[in-house]
Amino acid sequence: MTERLAVDIGGTFVDAITYDRETTDIALEKAPTTPNAPTDGVLDSIDKVDATIPETEAFVHGTTLGINALLERNGAKTGIITNEGFRDIHEIGRTNVARDAMYDIQYEKPELLVPRRRTVGVPGRIDADGDVKEQLDEQAVLDAADHLFDDHSVDAIAVTFLHSYRNPAHETRAQDLIRDAYPDRSVSISSDITREYREYERTSTAVLDAYIKPIFESYVDDLDAALTDEAFDGSFFITRSGGGTLTADSAKTAPVHTILSGPAGGLIGAASVGDATNRDNLIAVDMGGTSLDACVVENGTPAVEYEAELEHVPMMIPVYDIRTIGAGGGSIAWLDGDLLKVGPQSAGADPGPICYGRGGTDPTVTDAALALGYLDPEYFLGGEMDLSADEALAGIRDQIADPLDTSTTDASEGIFQVTLANTIGAIREITVEKGLDPRDFTMLSYGGAGSMFVPLLAREMGVQEVMIPRAPSVFSAWGMLMADVVSDVARTHTAVLDDLAEQAADDIFADLEAEAAETLDAEGYDPERQRFERYVEMRYFGQEHTVEVPADDLESVADLGERFERQHDSRYGHTMDDPPQVVHFRVRAIGENDKPALEPVDASSSGDLSPADTREAYCFARESETSFDIYDRDQFAPGDRIDGPAVVQEPTTTVVFHSDQTAKVDDYGHIIIHQEAEQ
């Protein structure tokens, strides 16, 4: 078996890509997303890309199933079992939950995934040192499970006890008891997901895991069965929210790790492309049909958070620091009085934008792009799908232009401007607000709508270079082919740095590496294909939040302190006189996979590149319609140079850049767009 297959589900399309290790051939296709039966869309994309399932050695999948269940609040009915006297932990939360809305007199606390009536406390207590102070009341655990499953008809239970990060014995025993009594029901325990302190965040994470687990397990089992029917006998992986992949079986144990599975693939690919092209600092922007995701890649590594929040639900797991907004090709333009807004609502895959002709009635960003002349209505998806320009223009005119007493072109330009403003805000959150200047980065654009929009975004933000990789519309799926298996393990160990003995630090890291190695061993990775990275989370004594410090190749504990001060100064612009304190030890274990090599294109420019056509379109640099040169991307070879304004077409996406921008094709076939210097 020599083929690898990756499939990424988006809000509008499912992307599939195959790679043959022997021939190095790559094939890619897109198929419509099937929201009511997501497995069907995956299988359709696999059929369309003509994957040879019996010859497929690995299938890597990125799914939005978990995040969609949370966003739509249609996950499993969930209950909580916790310590007696502490059943209010999930409801009380943190006092800073409303900080962003402190001046909103209409603020309402977000609805809990689990109401208090479905939370049960049981006797049993472990202290902060991991010592058992009160034995677990096993009959009380069974009674609580009976109450939740029988009286409240829950589908899943989250078990979270105090200090289980230090000693998980009570949680593990409760899980065994419940599974023996109810083998067909789902149980999640916090210590299977995270071994760090903060009881509220651990509870929230376990609840989210339980909330999506029954849906996720059913989906993965159905997809696995369908692949098995096609004689698939390879490895089945799911991408992780914080990078890398995990096996499908491991994902079913803790599906919360896949909550941002889809966007993660693109960031894995971004890091790979950055490494191959010597670009360590990137702003990765993925604009698809439903949303726009942005993340910073700094010094070759995508930014990772260990305490994140999604839809007001805290998660204590490693996740890429992604900003997601409702700004995709299918985002709906609408009027709030006389104020033009775009998103977050999306027309999605069904019915889709007006121009799809599938019954959509709301104008979208894609309809505006068609009205501005960026899209060829006869070449969408390489000609597989005709777009209705007349219907799109009529929808924008009737619902946006006429009410605002403006032209259809101005209304469409306004839709792009509003989308642009929304996106700039998201980019500023992950750059300027963290002390980073976006002008020091290359903007990497991918996703079906990204190539049309991101050069304009870079122009507005003063970013001088944009990279459009090969096959950008399926870049996230390609990135999944570049993923290794990853297992993150951590342990809370708080100590002032001066009190931390070097042997104690070495012992903690050794224990964590041994634990992580067991996972990689079980998944079939030989020691020579295992790699470990060490990190420590630190802060100044008295601070609340931490800074992650790389801890490989340490010469001494003092060396760790010096690294921390450099990190703190880089992020916050200062250091302090307070003593540094260690909080968490982390190990990232990596099982290395075979990956497609990113090779230079075996061709060069002939020097006679000429446009295939011209078309009138709106140029944001000239603020008027003008003639755009039209190119087919398969005409390009390394060394080619194209002056804007221009449209570059390929079957699954369209690249648009304006009159003050130029493009070159690099050795790998990527399009590099530069902004002309201001005079």
Long-range contacts (C-beta under 8 A, 24 or more apart in sequence): 1-54, 1-55, 1-56, 1-57, 1-233, 1-234, 2-55, 2-57, 3-51, 3-52, 3-55, 3-56, 3-57, 4-56, 4-57, 4-58, 4-59, 4-60, 4-481, 4-594, 4-596, 5-46, 5-49, 5-51, 5-53, 5-56, 5-58, 5-59, 5-60, 6-59, 6-60, 6-61, 6-62, 6-265, 6-477, 6-478, 6-480, 6-481, 7-42, 7-45, 7-46, 7-59, 7-60, 7-61, 7-62, 7-477, 8-61, 8-62, 8-262, 8-265, 8-474, 8-476, 8-477, 8-480, 9-33, 9-38, 9-41, 9-42, 9-62, 9-63, 9-64, 9-65, 9-262, 10-64, 10-262, 10-288, 10-289, 10-290, 10-447, 10-448, 10-476, 11-64, 11-288, 11-289, 11-290, 11-291, 11-328, 11-330, 11-346, 11-348, 11-349, 12-288, 12-289, 12-290, 12-328, 12-329, 12-330, 12-346, 12-348, 12-349, 12-352, 12-448, 13-288, 13-289, 13-349, 13-448, 13-473, 14-41, 14-42, 14-44, 14-45, 15-45, 15-473, 15-474, 15-476, 15-477, 16-45, 16-46, 16-48, 16-49, 16-51, 16-474, 16-477, 17-49, 17-471, 17-474, 17-477, 17-478, 17-481, 18-49, 18-50, 18-51, 18-56, 19-481, 19-596, 21-594, 21-596, 24-596, 24-597, 24-599, 26-471, 26-478, 26-596, 28-471, 28-474, 28-477, 28-478, 28-652, 29-474, 30-381, 30-448, 30-473, 30-474, 30-652, 32-349, 32-350, 33-348, 33-349, 34-349, 35-348, 35-349, 35-350, 38-63, 38-65, 38-219, 39-219, 39-222, 39-223, 39-226, 42-223, 43-226, 53-227, 53-230, 53-231, 53-232, 54-230, 54-231, 54-232, 54-233, 56-232, 56-234, 57-234, 57-235, 58-234, 58-235, 58-236, 58-237, 58-593, 59-227, 59-232, 59-234, 59-235, 59-236, 59-237, 60-237, 60-238, 60-239, 60-245, 60-265, 60-480, 60-481, 60-483, 61-223, 61-236, 61-237, 61-238, 61-239, 61-248, 61-261, 61-480, 62-238, 62-239, 62-261, 62-262, 62-263, 62-264, 62-265, 62-476, 62-477, 62-480, 63-219, 63-238, 63-258, 63-261, 63-262, 64-261, 64-262, 65-212, 65-215, 65-216, 65-219, 65-258, 66-212, 66-215, 66-216, 66-255, 66-256, 66-258, 66-259, 66-261, 67-259, 67-260, 67-262, 67-310, 69-211, 69-212, 69-215, 70-208, 70-211, 70-212, 70-259, 70-310, 70-311, 70-313, 71-311, 73-111, 75-113, 75-211, 75-212, 75-215, 76-154, 76-155, 76-156, 76-186, 76-210, 76-211, 76-212, 76-213, 76-214, 76-215, 77-118, 77-152, 77-153, 77-154, 77-155, 77-156, 78-113, 78-114, 78-118, 78-154, 78-155, 78-156, 78-157, 78-158, 78-207, 78-210, 78-211, 79-114, 79-118, 79-119, 79-120, 79-148, 79-149, 79-152, 79-154, 79-156, 79-157, 79-158, 80-114, 80-118, 80-119, 80-120, 80-157, 80-158, 80-159, 80-160, 80-203, 80-207, 81-119, 81-120, 81-121, 81-122, 81-141, 81-144, 81-145, 81-148, 81-157, 81-158, 81-159, 81-160, 81-174, 82-119, 82-120, 82-121, 82-122, 82-159, 82-160, 82-161, 82-203, 83-121, 83-122, 83-124, 83-125, 83-161, 83-162, 84-121, 84-122, 84-123, 84-124, 84-140, 85-121, 86-121, 86-162, 86-199, 87-116, 87-119, 87-120, 87-121, 88-116, 88-119, 89-160, 89-199, 89-200, 89-203, 90-114, 90-116, 90-119, 90-200, 90-203, 90-204, 90-207, 91-116, 91-119, 92-200, 93-200, 93-204, 93-314, 94-200, 94-314, 97-312, 110-311, 110-312, 113-207, 113-208, 113-211, 113-313, 114-158, 114-207, 117-152, 118-148, 118-152, 118-154, 120-144, 120-147, 120-148, 122-174, 124-161, 124-170, 125-162, 126-161, 126-162, 126-163, 126-164, 126-166, 126-167, 126-169, 126-170, 127-163, 128-163, 128-166, 129-166, 130-163, 130-166, 130-167, 131-167, 132-167, 132-169, 132-170, 136-170, 136-173, 136-174, 138-173, 138-177, 141-173, 141-174, 141-177, 141-178, 142-177, 142-178, 142-181, 145-177, 145-178, 145-181, 145-182, 146-181, 149-182, 149-185, 155-185, 155-186, 155-214, 156-185, 156-186, 156-187, 156-188, 156-210, 156-211, 156-213, 156-214, 157-185, 157-186, 157-187, 157-188, 157-210, 158-187, 158-188, 158-189, 158-190, 158-203, 158-206, 158-207, 158-209, 158-210, 159-187, 159-188, 159-189, 159-190, 159-206, 160-189, 160-190, 160-199, 160-202, 160-203, 160-206, 160-207, 161-190, 162-199, 163-197, 164-189, 164-190, 164-191, 164-202, 165-190, 165-191, 165-194, 165-195, 165-196, 165-197, 165-202, 165-491, 165-492, 166-492, 168-195, 186-210, 186-213, 186-214, 186-217, 188-213, 188-254, 188-256, 192-253, 192-254, 193-254, 193-256, 193-257, 193-316, 193-317, 194-316, 194-317, 194-490, 195-489, 195-490, 195-491, 195-492, 196-306, 196-316, 196-490, 196-491, 196-492, 196-584, 197-492, 198-307, 198-316, 200-314, 201-307, 201-314, 201-315, 201-316, 202-316, 204-313, 204-314, 204-315, 204-316, 205-256, 205-314, 205-315, 205-316, 205-317, 207-313, 208-256, 208-259, 208-313, 208-315, 209-254, 209-255, 209-256, 212-255, 212-256, 212-259, 213-252, 213-255, 216-251, 216-252, 216-255, 216-258, 217-252, 217-255, 220-248, 220-251, 220-252, 224-248, 235-524, 237-483, 237-485, 239-264, 239-265, 239-268, 239-480, 239-483, 240-264, 240-318, 240-486, 241-317, 241-318, 241-319, 241-320, 242-304, 242-317, 242-318, 242-319, 242-320, 242-486, 242-488, 243-267, 243-268, 243-302, 243-304, 243-318, 243-320, 243-483, 243-486, 244-268, 244-483, 244-484, 244-485, 244-486, 244-590, 245-480, 245-483, 245-484, 245-485, 245-486, 246-485, 246-486, 246-487, 247-485, 247-523, 250-519, 250-523, 256-315, 256-317, 257-317, 259-310, 259-315, 259-317, 259-319, 260-310, 260-319, 260-320, 260-322, 262-476, 263-293, 263-295, 263-320, 263-322, 263-324, 263-476, 264-320, 265-476, 265-477, 265-478, 265-479, 265-480, 265-483, 266-293, 266-446, 266-447, 266-475, 266-476, 266-479, 267-295, 267-297, 267-302, 267-320, 267-322, 267-479, 268-302, 268-479, 268-480, 268-482, 268-483, 269-446, 269-469, 269-475, 269-476, 269-478, 269-479, 269-480, 269-482, 270-295, 270-297, 270-302, 270-444, 270-446, 270-479, 271-297, 271-300, 271-301, 271-302, 272-479, 272-482, 272-595, 272-598, 273-444, 273-467, 273-469, 273-598, 273-670, 274-300, 274-444, 275-300, 276-598, 276-668, 277-467, 277-666, 277-668, 277-670, 279-442, 279-467, 281-440, 281-441, 281-442, 282-441, 282-442, 282-443, 282-444, 282-467, 283-427, 283-430, 283-431, 283-438, 283-441, 283-442, 283-443, 283-444, 283-463, 284-444, 284-446, 285-423, 285-427, 285-443, 285-444, 285-445, 285-446, 285-447, 285-450, 285-454, 285-457, 286-446, 286-447, 286-450, 286-475, 286-476, 287-327, 287-328, 287-329, 287-445, 287-446, 287-447, 287-448, 287-449, 287-450, 287-453, 287-454, 288-328, 288-329, 288-447, 288-448, 288-449, 288-450, 289-328, 289-329, 289-330, 289-346, 289-348, 289-349, 289-352, 289-366, 289-448, 289-449, 290-326, 290-328, 290-330, 290-331, 290-346, 290-348, 291-324, 291-325, 291-326, 291-327, 291-328, 291-331, 291-346, 292-324, 292-325, 292-326, 292-327, 292-328, 292-423, 292-426, 292-447, 292-450, 293-322, 293-323, 293-324, 294-322, 294-323, 294-324, 294-423, 294-426, 294-427, 294-430, 295-320, 295-321, 295-322, 295-323, 295-430, 296-321, 296-430, 296-431, 296-434, 296-436, 296-441, 297-444, 298-436, 303-430, 304-548, 306-490, 306-537, 306-548, 306-584, 306-586, 318-488, 321-430, 323-426, 323-427, 323-429, 323-430, 324-426, 325-422, 325-423, 325-425, 325-426, 327-365, 327-419, 327-422, 327-423, 327-426, 328-365, 328-447, 328-449, 329-353, 329-364, 329-365, 329-366, 329-369, 329-448, 329-449, 330-364, 330-365, 330-366, 331-364, 331-365, 331-419, 332-362, 332-363, 332-364, 333-362, 333-363, 333-364, 333-365, 333-367, 333-368, 333-396, 333-399, 333-400, 333-415, 333-418, 334-362, 334-399, 335-399, 335-400, 335-403, 335-404, 338-403, 338-404, 340-400, 340-404, 340-411, 340-414, 340-415, 340-418, 341-418, 342-415, 342-418, 342-419, 342-422, 343-419, 343-422, 353-392, 354-388, 354-391, 354-392, 354-395, 355-387, 355-388, 355-389, 355-391, 355-392, 356-385, 356-387, 356-388, 357-386, 357-387, 357-388, 357-391, 361-395, 362-395, 362-399, 363-392, 363-395, 363-396, 363-399, 363-400, 363-415, 365-415, 365-416, 365-419, 365-449, 365-453, 366-392, 366-449, 367-392, 367-395, 367-396, 367-412, 368-396, 368-411, 368-412, 368-413, 368-415, 368-416, 369-412, 369-416, 369-449, 369-452, 369-654, 371-396, 371-408, 371-409, 371-412, 372-409, 372-412, 372-413, 372-416, 372-617, 372-618, 373-615, 373-616, 373-617, 373-618, 373-625, 373-628, 374-452, 374-617, 374-618, 374-647, 374-654, 374-656, 375-452, 375-654, 376-615, 376-630, 376-649, 376-654, 379-649, 381-651, 381-652, 382-650, 382-651, 382-652, 383-651, 409-618, 409-625, 412-618, 413-618, 413-620, 416-453, 416-456, 416-620, 419-453, 420-453, 420-456, 420-457, 420-460, 423-453, 423-457, 424-457, 424-460, 424-461, 427-457, 427-461, 434-571, 435-570, 435-571, 435-572, 435-573, 438-462, 438-463, 439-463, 439-464, 442-466, 442-467, 443-467, 444-469, 445-472, 446-472, 446-473, 446-475, 446-476, 447-472, 447-473, 447-475, 447-476, 448-473, 448-652, 448-653, 449-653, 450-653, 451-648, 451-653, 451-654, 451-655, 451-656, 452-653, 452-654, 452-655, 452-656, 453-656, 455-655, 455-656, 455-657, 455-658, 455-661, 455-673, 456-620, 456-656, 456-658, 458-673, 458-675, 459-620, 459-621, 459-658, 459-660, 459-661, 459-675, 462-675, 463-675, 464-674, 464-675, 465-672, 465-673, 465-674, 465-675, 466-657, 466-672, 466-673, 466-674, 467-670, 467-671, 467-672, 467-673, 468-655, 468-670, 468-671, 468-672, 468-673, 469-670, 470-668, 470-669, 470-670, 471-650, 471-652, 472-653, 473-652, 473-653, 474-652, 478-596, 481-595, 481-596, 482-595, 482-596, 483-593, 484-590, 484-591, 484-592, 484-593, 485-520, 485-523, 485-525, 485-590, 485-591, 485-593, 486-588, 486-589, 486-590, 486-591, 487-516, 487-519, 487-520, 487-588, 487-589, 487-591, 488-516, 488-586, 488-587, 488-588, 488-589, 489-515, 489-516, 489-586, 489-587, 489-589, 490-584, 490-585, 490-586, 490-587, 491-584, 491-585, 492-583, 492-584, 493-582, 493-583, 493-584, 493-585, 494-581, 494-582, 494-583, 495-581, 495-582, 496-541, 496-579, 496-580, 496-581, 496-582, 497-538, 497-557, 497-560, 497-561, 497-564, 497-579, 497-580, 497-581, 497-582, 498-579, 500-557, 500-582, 501-557, 502-556, 502-557, 505-536, 505-554, 505-557, 505-560, 505-582, 505-585, 508-585, 509-534, 509-551, 509-585, 509-587, 512-585, 512-586, 512-587, 513-587, 513-589, 515-587, 516-587, 516-588, 516-589, 517-589, 519-589, 520-589, 520-591, 523-591, 525-591, 525-592, 529-591, 529-592, 530-589, 530-590, 530-591, 530-592, 531-589, 531-590, 531-592, 532-587, 532-588, 532-589, 532-590, 533-587, 533-588, 533-590, 534-585, 534-586, 534-587, 535-585, 535-586, 535-587, 535-588, 536-560, 536-564, 536-582, 536-584, 536-585, 536-586, 537-582, 537-583, 537-584, 537-585, 537-586, 538-564, 538-580, 538-581, 538-582, 538-583, 539-580, 539-581, 539-583, 540-568, 540-576, 540-578, 540-579, 540-580, 540-581, 541-578, 541-579, 541-580, 541-581, 542-578, 543-578, 543-581, 546-583, 546-584, 547-571, 548-586, 551-585, 598-668, 599-668, 600-638, 600-667, 600-668, 601-637, 601-638, 601-667, 601-668, 601-669, 603-637, 603-638, 604-637, 604-638, 604-639, 605-637, 605-638, 605-639, 605-640, 605-665, 606-637, 609-635, 609-636, 609-637, 609-640, 609-642, 611-646, 615-647, 617-645, 617-647, 617-656, 619-644, 619-645, 619-658, 619-659, 620-658, 621-645, 621-658, 621-659, 621-660, 621-661, 622-658, 622-659, 626-659, 628-656, 633-671, 636-665, 636-669, 636-671, 637-665, 638-665, 638-666, 638-667, 638-668, 638-669, 639-664, 639-665, 640-664, 640-665, 641-665
